[in-house]
Amino acid sequence: MIAVCSVMAAAALARPDAVAQLAAQTPATPAASAGRSPGSPTDRGAELFKATCKVCHGEAGIGGVGPALRGAKFTRPYVHKAMSEGRPGTMMPQFSKTFTATQITDVATYVASLQTPASGEPSGGLRGDPAAGESVFFSRGARSCYVCHTYGGRGGSVGPELTARVAGLSPRDLFQRIIVVPHRSTDPAYATAKLTTRVGMIITGIKAGETDDAVQFYDTSSLPPTLRTIPKKDIVSIDALGKQSVMPSDYASRLTLQQLLDIVSFLKSPSGGPRVSVTLNEVVR
């Protein structure tokens, strides 16, 4: 699914009709291909949404290449009409060419359900917990945030130190940098580079520093990154690969929406300062 979504995202950026074409090529769920999926319309719609709509609108419609699907206007009739007819002048295709009427209704039902979860609490009422966010940020695992980033004096030095950097960011900007555009970086100090040695070894990663005789280089081909010391006499070249970041771009699928809000709340709650509980509305509006 990740591979399918990556291809669809690239195509969507290239030309507006690409999503519709690739949606037709995306394998349906086994139940859907049988003609009638088991479960509720909301459940069936959720599966279809993940297979196609998620590539633009993000996990649970929280936003991505396309807008966040939140607000009173996202009723079932509104979404059904938008999917059936498309949105001229945008990347939103006409799904009536690739989905059945029932499938469109199921997706519309799912999107409408995002506005008012089963609990009855408006979706925007979902709140982050700073303490839980701290646990996620410093959790054990190769992809944990602290492996690369330092916050409050704790963590790694592969990526930027976050304490000062996030202070001026709004919750929405911070949320977007984690899940929507993590691949973009404006700081050349953390840009990806390719190091080539005389024996033909190629290492992709981030230059960490150098001495008179050697270069320290974070090998990011796997996580956690490995700090390597390469003698300068063994290096043929170090070529910049643009401003692309090595930060993983799949946190929206690896973490729940609640966990993402928890992390944002934690990062917006400086040590010794007031605790901040970021709501869903603050990050998707």
KOLGULUM-246032 format. One record per residue (C-alpha): residue number from 0; z, y, x negated; residue in three letters. Coordinates in steps of 0.001 Angstrom, whole numbers. Each point is the difference from the previous one (the first is absolute). Example, Ala and Ser with C-alpha at 12.3 -4.5 7.8 and 13.67 -1.06 7.14 Angstrom:
REM KOLGULUM-246032
   n       w       v       u res
   0    7800   -4500  -12300 ALA
   1    -660    3440   -1370 SER
//
This chain:
REM KOLGULUM-246032
   n       w       v       u res
   0       0       0       0 MET
   1     812    2425   -2818 ILE
   2   -3443    -599   -1495 ALA
   3   -1685     553    3376 VAL
   4    1962    3219     558 CYS
   5    -824    1312   -3464 SER
   6   -3711    -486     589 VAL
   7     214    1564    3438 MET
   8    1860    3026   -1332 ALA
   9   -2594     615   -2687 ALA
  10   -2820    -334    2483 ALA
  11    1701    2272    2511 ALA
  12     163    2753   -2567 LEU
  13   -3657    -508    -854 ALA
  14   -1470     376    3510 ARG
  15    1351     178    3582 PRO
  16   -1705   -3095    1420 ASP
  17    1353   -2335   -2696 ALA
  18    3221    -849    1832 VAL
  19   -1910   -1176    3048 ALA
  20   -2309   -2158   -2093 GLN
  21    2833   -1552   -1955 LEU
  22    2113    -477    3104 ALA
  23   -2727   -2302    1258 ALA
  24     192   -1949   -3278 GLN
  25    3800    -256      10 THR
  26    1075   -3496    1037 PRO
  27    1769      22    3351 ALA
  28    3369   -1646     328 THR
  29    -307   -3703     950 PRO
  30    1305     700    3505 ALA
  31   -2330    2953     528 ALA
  32   -3022   -2011   -1081 SER
  33     816   -2564    2660 ALA
  34    -645    2632    2662 GLY
  35    3526     617    1221 ARG
  36    2965     598   -2291 SER
  37    3448   -1273     911 PRO
  38    2878    2412     295 GLY
  39     249    3417    1584 SER
  40   -2755    2659    -138 PRO
  41    2236    1945   -2391 THR
  42     267   -2966   -2369 ASP
  43   -3727    -668     109 ARG
  44    -711    3699    -523 GLY
  45    2333      91   -2995 ALA
  46   -1933   -2812   -1694 GLU
  47   -3345    1700     616 LEU
  48    1409    3318   -1189 PHE
  49    1130   -1564   -3284 LYS
  50   -3423   -1550    -546 ALA
  51   -1991    3209     492 THR
  52    1733    3232    1064 CYS
  53    2754    -218   -2616 LYS
  54   -2465     694   -2833 VAL
  55    -356    3605    1200 CYS
  56    3085     653    2118 HIS
  57    2588   -1766   -2142 GLY
  58    2729   -2528     712 GLU
  59    1064     301    3653 ALA
  60   -2200    3086     301 GLY
  61    2110    2141   -2327 ILE
  62   -3073    1629   -1563 GLY
  63   -2310    -497   -2941 GLY
  64   -3672     866    -412 VAL
  65      85     720    3721 GLY
  66    2677    1917    1943 PRO
  67    3377   -1350    1054 ALA
  68    -102   -1450    3516 LEU
  69    3075    1728    1331 ARG
  70     454    2362    2904 GLY
  71     -13     180    3772 ALA
  72   -3805      22     163 LYS
  73    -307   -3563   -1333 PHE
  74     144   -1643    3402 THR
  75   -1831   -3238     707 ARG
  76   -2878    1783    1837 PRO
  77    -378    2539   -2833 TYR
  78    -159   -2655   -2717 VAL
  79   -2280   -2216    2094 HIS
  80   -2461    2864     437 LYS
  81     131     962   -3704 ALA
  82    -645   -3587   -1076 MET
  83   -2746    -601    2555 SER
  84   -1929    3196    -681 GLU
  85     995     816   -3582 GLY
  86     677    3507   -1271 ARG
  87   -3273    1767    -894 PRO
  88     216    1950   -3234 GLY
  89    2814   -2176   -1360 THR
  90     306   -3442   -1589 MET
  91    1209   -1458    3314 MET
  92   -2675   -2513    1069 PRO
  93   -1010   -1233    3448 GLN
  94    1935   -3259     248 PHE
  95   -1701   -1048    3232 SER
  96   -2740   -1351   -2262 LYS
  97    2359   -2311   -1892 THR
  98    2979    -675    2316 PHE
  99      50   -1452    3487 THR
 100    1379    2102    2854 ALA
 101    3150   -2124     -20 THR
 102     498     500   -3724 GLN
 103    -340    3767     345 ILE
 104    2551     -36    2820 THR
 105    2370   -2072   -2134 ASP
 106    -226    2427   -2938 VAL
 107     440    2972    2342 ALA
 108    3074   -1669    1474 THR
 109    1440    -549   -3482 TYR
 110    -596    3601   -1130 VAL
 111    1563    1305    3206 ALA
 112    3029   -2198    -667 SER
 113     528    1703   -3348 LEU
 114     960    3168    1831 GLN
 115    2913   -1676    1826 THR
 116    1337   -3198   -1606 PRO
 117    1619   -2730    2072 ALA
 118    3410    1555    -655 SER
 119   -1068    2973    2114 GLY
 120     646    2404   -2859 GLU
 121   -2957    2259    -836 PRO
 122   -1759   -1202   -3140 SER
 123     738    3292   -1703 GLY
 124    3693    -811     380 GLY
 125    -160   -2629   -2726 LEU
 126    2218    1279   -2834 ARG
 127     362    -767   -3679 GLY
 128    3307    -994   -1576 ASP
 129     550    1508   -3499 PRO
 130    2409   -2771   -1036 ALA
 131   -2453   -2697    1033 ALA
 132   -2757    1915   -1786 GLY
 133    2002     -13   -3219 GLU
 134     318   -3780     269 SER
 135   -3763    -370     454 VAL
 136    -787    2423   -2839 PHE
 137    2216   -1901   -2460 PHE
 138    -579   -3491    1389 SER
 139    -839   -2847   -2333 ARG
 140   -3686    -766    -325 GLY
 141   -3072     821   -2077 ALA
 142   -1211    2591    2522 ARG
 143    3296    1774     567 SER
 144    -208    3772    -336 CYS
 145    2548     237   -2810 TYR
 146   -2094   -2257   -2251 VAL
 147   -2286    2965    -667 CYS
 148    1887    3044    1282 HIS
 149    3320    1615    -849 THR
 150    2053    1658    2717 TYR
 151    3414    1496    -560 GLY
 152      72   -1250   -3580 GLY
 153    -748   -3625     899 ARG
 154   -3282   -1871    -404 GLY
 155   -3059    -388   -2218 GLY
 156   -2252    2440   -1794 SER
 157   -3453   -1418     719 VAL
 158    -622    2497    2796 GLY
 159    1282    3523     640 PRO
 160    3710     778     258 GLU
 161     465     668    3704 LEU
 162    3228    1974     347 THR
 163   -1559    3413    -542 ALA
 164   -3493    -931    1208 ARG
 165     983    -974    3532 VAL
 166    2367    2930     536 ALA
 167   -2817    2313    1066 GLY
 168   -1916   -2564    2061 LEU
 169     276    -222    3756 SER
 170     827   -3419    1491 PRO
 171   -3610    -252    1196 ARG
 172   -1430     798   -3446 ASP
 173    2313   -2533   -1608 LEU
 174    -870   -2672    2554 PHE
 175   -3708     610    -553 GLN
 176     363    -290   -3775 ARG
 177    1664   -3390     371 ILE
 178   -2375   -1678    2427 ILE
 179   -3090    2105     705 VAL
 180   -1166    1390   -3342 VAL
 181    2072   -1788   -2665 PRO
 182   -3173    -473   -2050 HIS
 183    -353    3738    -593 ARG
 184    1711    1702   -2902 SER
 185    -252    3580   -1219 THR
 186    2176    -482   -3070 ASP
 187   -2099    -980   -3031 PRO
 188    3116   -1362   -1712 ALA
 189     -83   -2951    2404 TYR
 190   -3744    -517     281 ALA
 191   -1395   -3473    -563 THR
 192   -1620    -734   -3363 ALA
 193   -1805   -2922   -1627 LYS
 194    1022    -995   -3506 LEU
 195   -2416   -2166   -1995 THR
 196    1005   -1792   -3202 THR
 197   -2133   -1207   -2902 ARG
 198     359   -3620    1095 VAL
 199   -1411     842    3431 GLY
 200    3244     189    1950 MET
 201    -148    2492    2864 ILE
 202    3239    1331    1477 ILE
 203      94    2191    3080 THR
 204    3021    2158     597 GLY
 205    1788    3194    -992 ILE
 206     520    1414   -3462 LYS
 207    3748     349    -516 ALA
 208      33    1687   -3423 GLY
 209    -906    -469   -3626 GLU
 210    1259     127   -3569 THR
 211   -1936     551   -3203 ASP
 212    -876   -3689     -99 ASP
 213     -14   -1322    3557 ALA
 214    -604     755    3665 VAL
 215    2442    -963    2730 GLN
 216   -1919   -1087    3077 PHE
 217    1188   -1244    3405 TYR
 218   -2126   -3001     947 ASP
 219    -264     213    3802 THR
 220   -2276   -2978     483 SER
 221    3004   -1707    1569 SER
 222    3332    1173    1367 LEU
 223    2475     867   -1284 PRO
 224   -1976    1860   -2703 PRO
 225     426   -1193   -3580 THR
 226     520    2516   -2796 LEU
 227   -2193    -976   -2945 ARG
 228     -77    1501   -3476 THR
 229   -3508    -103   -1472 ILE
 230    -596     922   -3670 PRO
 231   -2484    2860    -214 LYS
 232   -2033   -1891   -2588 LYS
 233    -707   -2637    2676 ASP
 234   -1182    2464    2653 ILE
 235   -3702     694     530 VAL
 236     344    2461    2879 SER
 237    2199    1316    2795 ILE
 238   -2124    1162    2925 ASP
 239    1328    1915    3005 ALA
 240    -920   -1536    3348 LEU
 241     332    3222    1960 GLY
 242    3029    1123    1982 LYS
 243     434   -3258    1872 GLN
 244    3603   -1164     129 SER
 245    1200   -3551    -632 VAL
 246    2440     240    2900 MET
 247    -505   -2931    2427 PRO
 248   -1784     993    3196 SER
 249    1299   -2736    2299 ASP
 250    3519    1142     827 TYR
 251    -964     495    3648 ALA
 252    -544   -3755     271 SER
 253    2847   -1041   -2294 ARG
 254    2707    2129    1590 LEU
 255     880     528    3636 THR
 256    -303    3419    1588 LEU
 257    3796     139     123 GLN
 258     246    -688   -3749 GLN
 259   -2560    2705    -772 LEU
 260    1994    2525    2034 LEU
 261    3157   -1181   -1775 ASP
 262   -1555     681   -3415 ILE
 263   -1180    3475    1021 VAL
 264    3480     763    1369 SER
 265    1578   -1145   -3261 PHE
 266   -2325    2093   -2143 LEU
 267     710    3044    2168 LYS
 268    3768    -518    -347 SER
 269     914    1214   -3519 PRO
 270    3205   -1233   -1595 SER
 271    2889    2170    1103 GLY
 272   -2137    1664    2666 GLY
 273    -262    -513    3755 PRO
 274   -1293   -3345    1177 ARG
 275   -3381     276    1698 VAL
 276   -1210   -2327    2743 SER
 277   -3770     438     254 VAL
 278   -1592    -778    3370 THR
 279   -3388   -1563     632 LEU
 280   -1234    3214    1600 ASN
 281     698    1880   -3233 GLU
 282   -2372   -2200   -1998 VAL
 283   -2874    -634    2390 VAL
 284    -423    3345    1766 ARG
//
